[in-house]
Amino acid sequence: MPLWSKRPRTDELIRCACCASDFVSPVDAAERGETEWWIRLRCGKCGETREVVVSQDTAERYDRALDRTSEPIASNLRRIERERMAADVEAFTTALRLDLFDAADFGAAR
């Protein structure tokens, strides 16, 4: 019996069938006809992989669920990048103020 004989619900796609964590991510996907998707899933916690075939509707709900769970991560990444860039600007302006380098430092090596 193939792995995809039972049609999983969206919440079953998010949760690992092996360790029950919610670190499951799609690693590959392809349309199967006009109404289904084949998806290879991998758990980021235990490494378990599985393949499922889901309806277009389930695939769309899963995509929205992934967007919801990834948005806090993306938001934190943007915040960390802004903080790092602000620190870089502060270091650069401090170096300029202390006259630690000049225009020649940015020219081509001779």
Steps between C-alpha positions, in 0.01 A plus 500: 500500500656836399576764761237729355206259504337692787433866417656711778336810638689830514578461872643153429740650245639745754556241774764227471351151479807361680586741785186721503700824476370787291830553316386332177583682176445420136825419320353421159160522336342446162156524349335165437239570241270798535362431848781346708847572632778257590708637790816364665511607865795500740501548874764748614514338843542128430574500125212269411380540141171398347313553179134592473251577227244764591217684331553849360286636785711328767820618331374859504403477869842348576671786313308756707586312821870506403476874435347556846770297676788653304393864541627533862835358388518741205401789726776418750751465216408847369538644851842335548615626159392857585686481833814367330484769232453771765805368686701503175398861430591600855843333471562664162402848618712461813799397286445804277470731800826362645669542162593129491485492121466733206407491132828328407389194697223450243713546188655232283819342628813614318 
